[in-house]
Structures are given as structure tokens and as C-alpha cells.
Amino acid sequence: MAVPISQAWTVASYVMKQKLSGRKRYPLVLMLEPLFRCNLACAGCGKIQYPAHILKAELSPEECFRAVEECGTPMVAIPGGEPLLHPKMPEIVAGLVERKKYVYMCTNALLLKEKLHLFKPSKFLSFSVHVDGQREHHDFSVCREGGYDVAMDGVRAAVAAGFRVTTNTTLFDGADPNSVRLHFDELMEVGVESMMVSPGYTYDKAPDQKHFLGRARSKKLFRSILSNRKKSWRFNASPMFMEFLMGKKELTCTPWGMPTFSIFGWQKPCYLLQDGYADTFQELMEQVEWANYGTESGNPRCANCMVHSGYEASGVNYTFGSLKGLLQTAKAIFFSSYNDEGANKLLNEWEPAHQAPLVQIATPAAATQKEHARAEMVSGD
């Protein structure tokens, strides 16, 4: 299976409990960002363009634990920045595992092999390694030559040490679907438990604004990649979310499904947009005008978004929202390889896009006044 049975049961039980209690808006995964500092400068990233004093700030383990308890989700993702740069990350992870939270510690894996001994294998812990494709495409995406080889060495070391290892692949305009499919083969061959794939989001702060996918092109790309699926491939994502990416399912965004907590507080409204911050999770849920977000809202910033953090929870909600949803999901898991001759034709006719030189980030962009103020409060400056 793509995830352990115990995890699948825990998540399903949690969702059903929310449904039976009549709770319409509930979080699925907490996005816990203990720092923004990173050892890469990816051109498509909108998370690390902050002044130095903000990049130095970190959440304490106690702050992380309070956010987890406040939110109450069974799963916690730890993105960044690069979490392995946090000196107390082993303590944070151990505390979450002790609380029986299923943790996905996101990492570019540049430090994974070096710091692997600081962690203990557990069914509650998975290293979610950011690998954006085969060697050339990944190195181009993260703006670092040799990044792929270091990351894959980290993956192999973690698998050999008995850790759960999943991967996260973000695709931008110019991605070659034939190469992505070969990339899936490579990941399965090294023993990765399961894979997640998603289109990139057009962060305002990202230095490279030219290579984000629009919706129509996203659906075409993902139809060509995810149709005619190999039995060996395992994906760590809702089947309904993946059908949404392929253009086979219409879903509306669930911006509260993956709430984000960072050094600034609870981010409004979602992981991708920054429209202010709330001091508590309850304040976040009660004060955000949720109707102002999502493609159906007409918000231009949401127009092309098909990202996992907005629609994975939508797929899960669809599954557990009706008997029809349950049956469609079961069919997708056990019986469908999505045979599609049209998708094969797309693969055969796809022309690789020309890649320009790597885009490097020169200096951090200025943060908003509110972000400065909150970071100073956190850092004590």
C-alpha cells in the first residue's frame, strides 16, 4: 500500500468523525513551518525570500507542539525552508511521534545522509524528499548542479536504514512527461514507499515567474503522465485529487484543509497565500472570509491553482462525502490503470521545451511590515 494500514485507518476514522459531528470545515494536515531558512535557492520557491533576521528565526519545540495540539490533525507535514537546518528538529520530530502524529518531514535531502543518525525509524515518521524529476530536470529546478545525486544518495541511505521515505515532485511548464514517467520508475526502484506529484504554484515572491503552469496545460501534462499507469507506481495522494489533476474530476478548493503555522502565527488563508496571520487556530477558522478564495471565488490569485495543499483535502472530502465517492475511490485504487490512447499520443508527440540557464536568487526580497514585526517579536530583536 501507499501508506501503512494503520495510517489509512487513523485518517479515515478522523475524517468520518468530523463528518458525523457535522463539522463542515476541518483540517486534514497541519503544515508546520518551524523556519524559512534553506540551503537551496530554487527559482520557483516563494518561501525563503525574507531578510536575514527572519531567516534566522525558528519555532521552538514547545511552540510546535502547542500548534499541533491546537489544530488536532492526525498528520503533520514539516516544510520550510529546510527543516534539517533546525538544530532541534530531531526533538520536534520525536515529540510528534510520541504524540502518535503521522509526520512527513520535508527535505531536499542535501543533509539527510549526514543527519540520519539523529532520528529513529517509526511508522509515524516519513522523510518526504523533494525530487523534481530526473537528474537534469531536478538540478535545473533547484538551481544546483549535483543536487539530484546528493538527494538520491540520501534517499538510498534512509531506505537502507529502515525509514519510511516518500517523495514530492513539483512540476512546472516545460516538464517532459516521458521523463517524469521514467523518474517514477527510478524512485520505485530505489525503494521509495510512495510518491506525490503536483503542479507548482505561482508565488508572487518567486524569482522565476515564467514557468508556472496554467490549468489547461496542467491537465494536459498530468493526463499524459498519470494515464496508462504502471502497477509498480505507488502514490501518496488521494485518487480523487489525482483524477482532478488529469482533468477527470472537478473539485473545489479546500483552503482550510492544510492550515499553516510558522514564526508569524497561523497564516491566512492557506499555505500558498499570505493575507495576514491569526494568533490562534480558532481565530483563523472563524475570521477568514473563505468564500473569497478558491477558483470559484473569482480571486485572480487562485485562478490557476491546482496544488496539493488546496485540493488533496478536497479529494479526501469527496471520497467520504457519499457512497458514490467511496465506490469511485475504491475503483481507482484497486481496478483502474487509466488506460488512455489519447494520453499515449500526447506522450509520443510531446516536444521537450528548451531550458534557459539556471535562474539563481540574488538577494531576499523585502517582507511586509507585519512579517517584520512578527519576526522581531519572535527573535527578540
Helices and strands as residue ranges (DSSP letters): H 5-20, E 29-32, H 52-55, H 61-71, E 75-78, G 83-85, H 89-98, E 102-107, H 112-115, G 116-118, E 125-130, H 135-142, H 147-160, E 164-171, H 177-189, E 194-199, H 215-226, H 239-245, E 260-262, E 265-269, E 274-278, H 281-287, G 290-292, G 295-297, G 300-302, H 308-319, H 323-334, H 341-349, H 369-379
